[in-house]
Amino acid sequence: MRIVACAGVAAGVTMAGLGAGPAFAEEQQNDTLWIQAPYEQAVTVAPDGAAAGQDRDLLVGLYHDNDNFTVTDGRLTVDVSGLAGVAEVTWPENCAPSGSTAVCDVSEIPTTLYGGREQVRLKVHAVAGAAAGAQGTVTYEAEATGGPEGRLVAPHESFATYVTVGSGPDLGIARPERVKGVEPGSTLDVPFAVTNTGDRPAEGFALEMWTTYGLDLTTKFPQCTSTALDGPGTLIHFTCAFDTVVQPGATVGLPAPLKLAVARHALHERFDLSVRPGQGATDLDHMDNYAGLDIEADNTADFAVHGSTVNGKAGQTVTAGFRFENRGPAWVGNVRSGDPAAVLDFHVPEGTTVTDVPAGCQPRSLDGGYYRQRLGAPRYACDLAMYVMPKTKVPFSFQLRIDRVVPNATGTVVAVPGLWAGTQTFPFDPKPQNNSAEIVVNPGA
């Protein structure tokens, strides 16, 4: 993920035109079917005299890229022949096994698949006699109905899970559900429990937490320290060490409940947690060591754009600018994707040529496509930072050469969610009518 450097969370994107101009993605429509499966999966050694080791979840799912298409009737083929002598799989109800393979049905396939929401939930355990360090492989293939040609096939031989027999602690935390409609100024209780599904005790555990700018961790632990990861404090990192021993099969909590204060400027917030065994022990399976809580506050942020008016003669170069403003009350941060908080889509006034471009602005063709040269483009896309605070003002100044005087030559600039955004409005903005402005050259000439 781009909010913190502790775990990978991907956000999908869709294809649409930039700003109010003509859509240019129609001829580029495509889609890909993907299989989401862990690269590694640990299982514990079977105890002496036992027929098998303990069952562990192996979660596999399907997703695709383009939400302009509906994708259904997924068929995931799972091949476990590579586990012979190492581990065995128990099939769920939506899988039809035949020998060492099974075809699993996935009726509806989303464009975003968060961890823990996978549609096929296998159980895997070590076979009796498999020693620590033994390794086997599960491979996958998939196809589905939908996409630009009516059928999607996942890239061949691109997905596998390596199952390794091991012994040790395996700590995990549950993934909480997204919280919506939270009142700014309120307090949230965050459930937390750590479970050891390994076969050895964890001699204490380390806990890391991250809060975004609209959250404040009000529970204070003497075992924790905190650090601001950037200047404005948009991300706070907490590092904690607890000496609680977590026995195999046991679940423990913290000395006090986790509480988050939701700030008056909160909007799209994240609270992320990660655990690992103490005393430098290696966790058998790190895939369940992380959880991220999305918190959506019931708040607004008024984005506004201001234009300008300039005058000049043919052959002269003038400075023409526009300014973005977040009037709040909320901050806005794309903490999951890392994308710009907004993109300013600027159409250059008629009769002028851009001779100097501010940082963060990329040239575009008139229909929003690629433009080879940085100067002289008819259109520019100017990125804001990943986040904008309340009362933020961001100016952009262009140098325009007046090639010929066109009375009231008018360029437009509009704030949009992004180049590939599926919508051209911000759902949190109460006044979308002030998201656009004009740059006028020689008014009334």
Beta strands, then each sheet from edge to edge (+ up, - down):
strand 1: 33-36
strand 2: 40-44
strand 3: 56-64
strand 4: 71-82
strand 5: 87-90
strand 6: 95-98
strand 7: 101-109
strand 8: 120-126
strand 9: 135-145
strand 10: 151-153
strand 11: 160-166
strand 12: 171-173
strand 13: 179-182
strand 14: 187-190
strand 15: 194-196
strand 16: 202-212
strand 17: 215-217
strand 18: 224-228
strand 19: 235-246
strand 20: 251-252
strand 21: 258-262
strand 22: 268-277
strand 23: 290-297
strand 24: 301-306
strand 25: 308-310
strand 26: 317-329
strand 27: 332-333
strand 28: 343-347
strand 29: 352-356
strand 30: 361-364
strand 31: 379-383
strand 32: 387-388
strand 33: 393-402
strand 34: 409-416
strand 35: 436-441
sheet 1: 1+ 3- 8+ 5-
sheet 2: 2+ 11+ 9- 4+ 7- 6+
sheet 3: 2+ 11+ 9- 10+
sheet 4: 12+ 15- 20+
sheet 5: 13+ 23+ 22- 16+ 19- 18+
sheet 6: 14+ 21- 17+
sheet 7: 24+ 26- 33+ 29-
sheet 8: 25+ 35+ 34- 28+ 31- 30+
sheet 9: 27+ 32-
end
